């Protein structure tokens, strides 16, 4: 097995371009020294403040076992740099272009590059899937639109609609929306500050709608597999349904699965990734088998 760590945008990470990635590759087989494998690029979640490790390497190993070359992307977060839209999306666009540019060295089939994202990473992947041609990502990555287009997308409990999540969270009685007696910001103020940080603008309905991948669904999207959980309070499954409806209307090859329990941040839902509700996470374990079958039907 080959393990390599790289800066994404140059020889070393910088303050402006902190993204890195890990290449987890299989050694060429003796009877196929030049054999090409599909590639997977994995974007873990973490609310744009960090990246959850259990949504990175364990997923990469699952894809390695299925014959993929795996790339774990450490895109920019608020802990490392400017997380505002479209910087994380530009990191993913650069990663896709980088995999294709180094396809010979990494024994990758450049026509079979899949991106997999969870939660916040799901939004990054969905943004690229919907706006690879019309958005700013290709120009930011210094690449052609075709170079950054994923050949397939897998989204796990993705964050898709900031406005919907904002409205749901402000209904939570634990969020104090009152002005503190000592002055300062309300819970709504703090939530809007966070949204402004990650969206790169004032958290107006218009701006949040423009950031929402559902707004940009078109027939130019690659085949897309989405799964989520009906009791997820962090990335509510209700925001997935308009996304799925728009894909169906546009004729995008898509598959959607909703599991009845498990909560949020599930990853593979197995012994390597489950934390505090393993009994419920058992329900979601079939997702990766279903995703592999979907990818196989679409050339992977």
C-alpha positions as CSV (number, residue, x, y, z in Angstrom):
1,X,0.0,0.0,0.0
2,X,1.1,3.5,-0.8
3,X,0.5,6.4,1.6
4,X,1.6,9.9,0.6
5,X,0.8,13.3,2.2
6,X,0.7,16.4,-0.1
7,X,0.0,20.1,0.0
8,X,-2.8,20.7,-2.5
9,X,-1.9,24.1,-4.0
10,X,1.9,23.9,-4.0
11,X,5.0,22.4,-2.4
12,X,3.8,23.4,1.1
13,X,0.6,24.6,2.6
14,X,0.3,28.4,3.1
15,X,-1.9,30.7,5.1
16,X,-4.0,31.5,2.0
17,X,-3.9,27.9,0.7
18,X,-3.8,25.5,3.7
19,X,-5.5,22.5,2.1
20,X,-3.7,19.2,2.0
21,X,-4.5,15.6,1.0
22,X,-3.5,12.1,1.7
23,X,-3.2,9.6,-1.2
24,X,-4.0,6.0,-0.1
25,X,-3.1,3.8,-3.1
26,X,-2.9,0.1,-3.9
27,X,0.3,-1.2,-5.3
28,X,0.0,-2.3,-9.0
29,X,-0.8,-5.9,-9.4
30,X,2.0,-8.0,-10.8
31,X,0.0,-9.1,-13.9
32,X,-1.4,-5.5,-14.3
33,X,1.6,-3.2,-13.8
34,X,-0.1,-0.4,-15.7
35,X,-3.7,-1.1,-14.6
36,X,-5.9,1.9,-13.9
37,X,-8.3,2.0,-11.0
38,X,-11.2,4.3,-10.3
39,X,-10.5,7.1,-7.8
40,X,-12.5,8.4,-4.8
41,X,-12.0,11.8,-3.2
42,X,-13.4,11.9,0.4
43,X,-14.6,15.0,2.1
44,X,-15.4,14.5,5.7
45,X,-17.8,16.7,7.6
46,X,-17.3,18.9,10.7
47,X,-19.5,21.9,10.3
48,X,-16.8,23.8,8.4
49,X,-14.8,24.3,11.6
50,X,-12.8,21.0,11.4
51,X,-12.9,17.7,9.6
52,X,-14.1,14.6,11.4
53,X,-11.5,11.8,11.2
54,X,-14.0,9.0,11.4
55,X,-15.4,10.3,8.0
56,X,-12.0,10.1,6.4
57,X,-9.6,7.1,6.5
58,X,-12.2,4.5,7.4
59,X,-14.2,5.4,4.3
60,X,-11.0,5.5,2.3
61,X,-10.1,1.9,3.3
62,X,-13.6,0.7,2.4
63,X,-13.1,2.1,-1.1
64,X,-9.6,0.7,-1.3
65,X,-11.1,-2.8,-0.6
66,X,-13.3,-2.3,-3.6
67,X,-10.4,-1.5,-6.0
68,X,-10.3,2.3,-5.8
69,X,-7.4,4.6,-5.3
70,X,-8.4,6.8,-2.4
71,X,-7.7,10.5,-1.7
72,X,-8.6,12.1,1.6
73,X,-9.0,15.9,1.2
74,X,-8.3,18.2,4.1
75,X,-10.1,21.2,2.6
76,X,-9.9,24.6,4.3
77,X,-11.9,25.1,7.5
78,X,-12.3,27.9,9.9
79,X,-9.5,26.3,12.0
80,X,-7.0,26.6,9.1
81,X,-8.1,29.6,7.0
82,X,-10.9,31.4,5.1
83,X,-13.7,28.9,5.0
84,X,-16.2,31.2,3.3
85,X,-17.8,30.1,0.0
86,X,-16.3,29.2,-2.5
87,X,-12.9,28.4,-0.9
88,X,-13.7,24.8,0.3
89,X,-15.4,24.1,-3.1
90,X,-12.3,25.4,-4.9
91,X,-10.2,23.0,-2.9
92,X,-12.3,20.1,-4.1
93,X,-12.2,21.4,-7.7
94,X,-8.4,21.6,-7.4
95,X,-8.3,18.0,-6.0
96,X,-10.4,16.6,-8.8
97,X,-8.1,18.3,-11.4
98,X,-5.0,17.2,-9.5
99,X,-6.1,13.5,-9.6
100,X,-6.7,13.7,-13.3
101,X,-3.4,15.5,-14.0
102,X,-1.5,12.8,-12.1
103,X,-3.6,9.8,-13.3
104,X,-0.5,8.0,-14.8
105,X,1.5,8.3,-11.6
106,X,-1.3,7.2,-9.3
107,X,-2.7,4.5,-11.7
108,X,-6.1,6.2,-11.9
109,X,-8.6,6.1,-14.6
110,X,-9.2,9.8,-15.2
111,X,-12.8,9.1,-16.5
112,X,-13.8,7.4,-13.2
113,X,-13.3,10.0,-10.5
114,X,-15.9,9.9,-7.7
115,X,-16.3,12.4,-4.9
116,X,-17.8,11.4,-1.5
117,X,-18.9,13.9,1.1
118,X,-20.5,13.8,4.5
119,X,-22.5,16.6,6.2
120,X,-20.6,19.8,5.4
121,X,-18.4,17.8,3.1
122,X,-21.6,16.7,1.4
123,X,-22.4,20.4,0.7
124,X,-19.0,20.9,-0.9
125,X,-19.4,17.9,-3.1
126,X,-23.0,18.9,-4.0
127,X,-21.9,22.4,-4.9
128,X,-19.2,21.0,-7.3
129,X,-21.6,18.5,-8.8
130,X,-24.2,21.2,-9.5
131,X,-21.9,24.1,-10.5
132,X,-18.8,22.5,-12.0
133,X,-19.6,24.3,-15.3
134,X,-21.4,27.5,-14.2
135,X,-19.8,28.3,-10.9
136,X,-16.4,30.0,-10.1
137,X,-14.6,26.8,-9.1
138,X,-12.8,26.0,-12.4
139,X,-11.3,29.5,-12.6
140,X,-10.2,29.4,-9.0
141,X,-8.6,26.0,-9.5
142,X,-6.8,27.1,-12.7
143,X,-8.5,24.4,-14.6
144,X,-11.1,23.8,-17.4
145,X,-14.6,22.9,-16.2
146,X,-14.3,19.4,-17.7
147,X,-11.2,18.8,-15.5
148,X,-13.1,19.4,-12.3
149,X,-16.3,17.6,-13.1
150,X,-16.8,14.5,-10.9
151,X,-17.9,11.4,-12.8
152,X,-20.1,10.4,-9.8
153,X,-21.1,11.8,-6.5
154,X,-22.0,10.1,-3.1
155,X,-23.5,12.3,-0.4
156,X,-24.0,11.1,3.1
157,X,-26.5,13.1,5.3
158,X,-25.4,16.3,3.4
159,X,-26.0,19.8,4.5
160,X,-27.7,21.3,1.5
161,X,-29.9,24.2,2.5
162,X,-28.6,26.7,5.1
163,X,-31.8,28.7,5.1
164,X,-33.8,25.6,6.0
165,X,-31.3,24.5,8.7
166,X,-31.3,28.1,10.1
167,X,-35.1,28.1,10.4
168,X,-35.2,24.7,12.0
169,X,-32.5,25.5,14.5
170,X,-34.1,28.8,15.6
171,X,-37.1,26.7,16.6
172,X,-35.0,24.8,19.1
173,X,-35.9,26.0,22.6
174,X,-32.3,25.6,23.7
175,X,-31.3,28.5,21.5
176,X,-31.9,31.8,23.3
177,X,-33.1,34.4,20.8
178,X,-33.6,37.1,23.4
179,X,-31.2,40.0,23.8
180,X,-29.0,39.3,26.8
181,X,-29.6,41.6,29.8
182,X,-26.0,42.5,29.7
183,X,-26.2,43.3,26.1
184,X,-24.4,41.4,23.4
185,X,-25.6,39.0,20.7
186,X,-28.6,36.7,20.7
187,X,-28.6,33.1,19.7
188,X,-30.0,34.2,16.3
189,X,-27.2,36.7,16.0
190,X,-24.6,34.1,16.7
191,X,-26.2,31.7,14.2
192,X,-26.2,34.4,11.5
193,X,-22.6,35.2,12.2
194,X,-21.7,31.5,11.6
195,X,-23.7,31.5,8.4
196,X,-22.0,34.6,7.2
197,X,-18.6,33.1,7.9
198,X,-19.3,29.9,5.9
199,X,-21.3,31.5,3.1
200,X,-19.1,34.5,2.5
201,X,-21.8,37.1,2.8
202,X,-24.7,38.4,4.8
203,X,-27.1,35.6,5.7
204,X,-30.0,36.9,3.8
205,X,-32.6,34.5,2.2
206,X,-31.4,35.5,-1.2
207,X,-27.7,34.8,-0.5
208,X,-28.4,31.5,1.3
209,X,-30.6,30.4,-1.7
210,X,-27.7,31.2,-4.1
211,X,-25.3,29.1,-2.0
212,X,-27.8,26.2,-1.9
213,X,-26.9,23.4,-4.3
214,X,-30.6,22.7,-5.0
215,X,-30.8,26.1,-6.7
216,X,-28.3,24.9,-9.3
217,X,-29.4,21.4,-10.1
218,X,-29.3,20.7,-13.8
219,X,-29.1,17.8,-16.3
220,X,-25.3,18.4,-16.5
221,X,-24.9,16.8,-13.0
222,X,-23.1,13.5,-12.8
223,X,-24.8,10.4,-11.4
224,X,-25.6,11.1,-7.7
225,X,-26.3,8.8,-4.8
226,X,-27.7,10.4,-1.6
227,X,-28.5,8.9,1.8
228,X,-29.7,10.3,5.1
229,X,-31.5,9.5,8.3
230,X,-35.1,10.6,9.2
231,X,-34.1,11.4,12.8
232,X,-31.1,13.6,11.9
233,X,-31.5,17.0,13.6
234,X,-28.2,18.5,12.3
235,X,-28.8,18.0,8.6
236,X,-32.5,17.3,8.4
237,X,-33.6,14.9,5.8
238,X,-36.4,17.3,4.7
239,X,-33.8,19.4,2.9
240,X,-32.8,16.5,0.7
241,X,-36.2,16.0,-0.8
242,X,-36.3,19.2,-2.9
243,X,-32.8,18.3,-4.1
244,X,-33.9,14.8,-5.1
245,X,-37.0,16.3,-6.8
246,X,-35.0,18.7,-8.9
247,X,-32.6,15.9,-10.0
248,X,-35.6,13.8,-11.1
249,X,-37.1,16.7,-13.0
250,X,-33.8,17.3,-14.8
251,X,-33.3,13.7,-15.6
252,X,-30.2,13.2,-13.5
253,X,-29.3,9.6,-12.7
254,X,-29.9,9.5,-8.9
255,X,-30.6,7.2,-6.1
256,X,-31.9,8.3,-2.7
257,X,-32.1,6.3,0.6
258,X,-33.6,7.4,3.9
259,X,-32.9,5.2,7.0
260,X,-35.2,5.5,10.0
261,X,-32.7,6.0,12.7
262,X,-29.1,6.8,13.5
263,X,-28.8,10.6,14.0
264,X,-25.9,12.5,12.4
265,X,-22.2,11.9,11.8
266,X,-22.6,8.2,11.0
267,X,-19.9,7.6,8.5
268,X,-19.9,3.8,7.9
269,X,-21.9,3.1,11.1
270,X,-19.6,0.2,12.0
271,X,-17.2,-0.6,14.8
272,X,-14.5,1.7,13.4
273,X,-16.8,4.7,13.2
274,X,-19.8,4.4,15.6
275,X,-19.5,6.3,18.9
276,X,-22.4,6.7,21.2
277,X,-25.5,5.1,19.6
278,X,-24.1,2.0,17.9
279,X,-27.4,0.1,18.4
280,X,-29.2,2.7,16.1
281,X,-26.4,3.2,13.7
282,X,-26.7,-0.5,12.6
283,X,-29.7,0.7,10.5
284,X,-27.5,2.7,8.1
285,X,-24.8,0.1,7.4
286,X,-26.3,-1.0,4.1
287,X,-25.6,2.4,2.5
288,X,-22.1,1.7,1.3
289,X,-23.1,-1.6,-0.3
290,X,-25.9,0.2,-2.1
291,X,-23.6,3.0,-3.1
292,X,-21.1,0.6,-4.6
293,X,-23.8,-1.1,-6.6
294,X,-25.0,2.3,-7.9
295,X,-21.4,3.2,-8.9
296,X,-20.9,-0.1,-10.6
297,X,-24.0,0.6,-12.7
298,X,-22.5,3.9,-13.8
299,X,-19.1,2.5,-14.9
300,X,-17.1,2.2,-11.7
